[in-house]
């Protein structure tokens, strides 16, 4: 089980498979929960015999996290760490709600309000765009309108026809991104 986004829930913490299966390996880190993406700090918890094999493997893949990364990560394990994660969850939920309101207001007539998947955590929303073509084609066309999205096809067949939008930024950036999406979708509508 990998739980990088696990702490970024909005209502209820997600269940852990470890609660049902005692021999589960838990692999986690601070990249998402403590906004330390790129610091490459994480851990594995589980059966000591299996973990020992992973340590040997890890030693051949990399030596260790840098000292500065390790020192910075210590804050995550103080009282301030969980408080910072709770604050991040609150800000992300507000951003999610703001993005949904912008999408409904700006794209409702073009897309319909049922064309999105409202996330229960993390900082991505999936927007259904299949009427304009494949997710990769749509993402590439939107580049002409200076907006970067992630095509759903990058996440497998079930996500084809969707674009992944991030709301891990300021409201003004979200609003500008939605405006650029609108311009792109209007231009694509004229091609139909």
C-alpha positions in Angstrom: 0.0 0.0 0.0 1.3 3.4 -0.9 -0.2 6.3 1.0 1.3 9.5 -0.3 -2.0 11.3 -0.6 -3.6 9.5 2.3 -3.4 12.5 4.7 -5.0 14.9 2.2 -8.6 13.9 2.7 -11.5 16.4 3.0 -14.1 14.6 5.1 -13.2 11.1 6.3 -9.7 9.6 6.4 -9.6 6.8 3.9 -9.5 3.2 5.3 -6.2 1.5 5.3 -5.9 -2.0 3.9 -3.5 -2.6 6.8 -6.5 -2.6 9.1 -7.8 -5.7 7.3 -4.6 -7.5 6.4 -1.9 -7.7 9.1 0.9 -8.5 6.6 0.5 -5.3 4.6 3.6 -3.2 3.7 2.9 0.5 4.2 5.1 2.8 2.0 4.7 6.5 2.7 6.5 9.8 2.8 6.3 13.5 3.3 6.0 14.6 -0.3 2.3 15.3 -0.4 1.2 15.5 3.3 3.9 18.0 4.2 4.5 19.7 0.8 8.0 18.2 0.5 7.8 17.0 -3.0 11.3 16.5 -4.4 12.9 16.0 -1.0 12.6 12.3 -1.5 11.9 11.3 2.1 9.8 8.3 3.0 9.6 5.1 4.9 8.3 1.6 4.8 6.6 -0.3 7.6 5.8 -3.9 7.7 7.1 -7.4 8.3 10.7 -6.9 9.5 12.0 -9.7 7.3 10.5 -8.1 4.1 11.6 -4.7 5.2 15.2 -5.9 5.6 15.2 -7.1 2.0 13.9 -3.7 0.9 16.7 -2.0 2.9 19.3 -4.0 1.0 17.6 -3.1 -2.3 17.5 0.5 -1.3 21.2 0.6 -0.5 22.0 -0.3 -4.1 19.5 2.1 -5.5 20.5 5.2 -3.5 22.7 5.9 -0.6 20.4 8.0 1.6 18.4 11.2 1.7 20.5 14.3 2.1 21.2 15.7 5.5 19.3 18.9 4.8 16.3 16.9 3.8 16.4 14.8 6.9 16.7 17.9 9.1 13.8 19.6 7.4 11.7 16.5 7.8 12.0 16.5 11.5 9.4 19.2 11.7 6.8 16.8 10.3 7.2 14.7 13.4 6.6 17.5 15.9 3.2 18.9 17.0 3.5 21.4 14.2 3.6 18.7 11.5 0.0 17.4 11.9 -1.2 21.0 12.3 0.4 22.0 9.0 -1.2 19.0 7.3 -4.6 19.9 8.7 -4.1 23.5 7.5 -3.1 22.1 4.0 -6.2 20.0 3.9 -8.4 23.0 4.7 -6.7 25.1 2.0 -7.0 22.4 -0.6 -10.6 21.8 0.2 -11.3 25.5 -0.2 -9.4 25.5 -3.5 -11.3 22.4 -4.7 -14.7 24.1 -3.9 -13.5 27.3 -5.6 -12.4 25.4 -8.7 -15.8 23.6 -8.9 -17.6 26.9 -8.6 -15.5 28.4 -11.3 -16.0 25.4 -13.6 -19.7 25.4 -13.1 -19.9 29.2 -13.6 -17.5 29.5 -16.6 -18.0 26.1 -18.3 -21.4 25.0 -17.3 -23.0 26.1 -20.6 -20.2 24.5 -22.6 -19.5 21.4 -20.6 -22.4 20.8 -18.1 -21.8 20.5 -14.4 -21.9 16.7 -14.5 -18.7 16.5 -16.5 -16.4 16.3 -13.6 -15.4 14.0 -10.8 -15.3 15.8 -7.4 -12.3 14.5 -5.4 -12.6 13.5 -1.8 -8.9 14.3 -1.2 -5.6 15.3 -2.7 -5.4 18.2 -5.1 -6.6 17.0 -8.5 -10.0 17.1 -10.2 -10.9 15.1 -13.3 -12.8 16.9 -16.0 -14.6 14.9 -18.7 -13.7 16.2 -22.2 -14.4 13.3 -24.5 -16.7 15.3 -26.8 -13.6 17.2 -28.0 -11.5 14.2 -28.8 -9.1 12.0 -26.9 -7.7 13.3 -23.6 -4.2 13.6 -25.2 -5.6 15.5 -28.2 -7.5 17.9 -25.9 -4.6 18.5 -23.6 -2.3 19.3 -26.6 -4.9 21.7 -28.1 -5.2 23.5 -24.7 -1.5 24.2 -24.8 -2.3 26.7 -27.5 -4.4 28.6 -24.9 -1.5 28.5 -22.4 -3.0 26.0 -20.1 -1.3 22.7 -19.1 -3.4 19.7 -18.1 -2.7 16.1 -17.7 -4.5 13.8 -20.2 -6.4 11.1 -18.4 -4.9 8.4 -20.7 -1.7 8.7 -18.6 -3.7 7.0 -15.8 -5.1 4.1 -17.7 -8.2 3.2 -19.8 -10.7 4.3 -17.1 -9.4 7.8 -17.1 -9.4 8.3 -20.9 -11.7 11.1 -21.9 -10.8 13.1 -18.8 -8.2 15.8 -18.0 -6.6 16.0 -14.6 -6.6 19.6 -13.3 -4.6 20.7 -10.2 -6.0 23.1 -7.7 -2.8 23.2 -5.6 -2.3 26.9 -6.2 -3.8 30.3 -5.5 -7.4 31.1 -6.3 -6.4 33.8 -8.9 -4.3 31.1 -10.7 -7.3 28.7 -10.7 -9.6 31.3 -12.0 -7.1 32.2 -14.8 -6.7 28.6 -15.7 -10.4 28.1 -15.9 -10.7 31.2 -18.2 -8.0 29.7 -20.5 -9.8 26.3 -20.5 -13.0 28.2 -21.5 -11.2 29.9 -24.4 -9.9 26.5 -25.5 -13.2 24.7 -25.3 -15.0 27.5 -27.1 -12.4 27.3 -29.9 -12.8 23.5 -30.0 -16.6 23.8 -30.1 -16.3 25.8 -33.4 -14.3 22.9 -34.9 -17.1 20.4 -34.2 
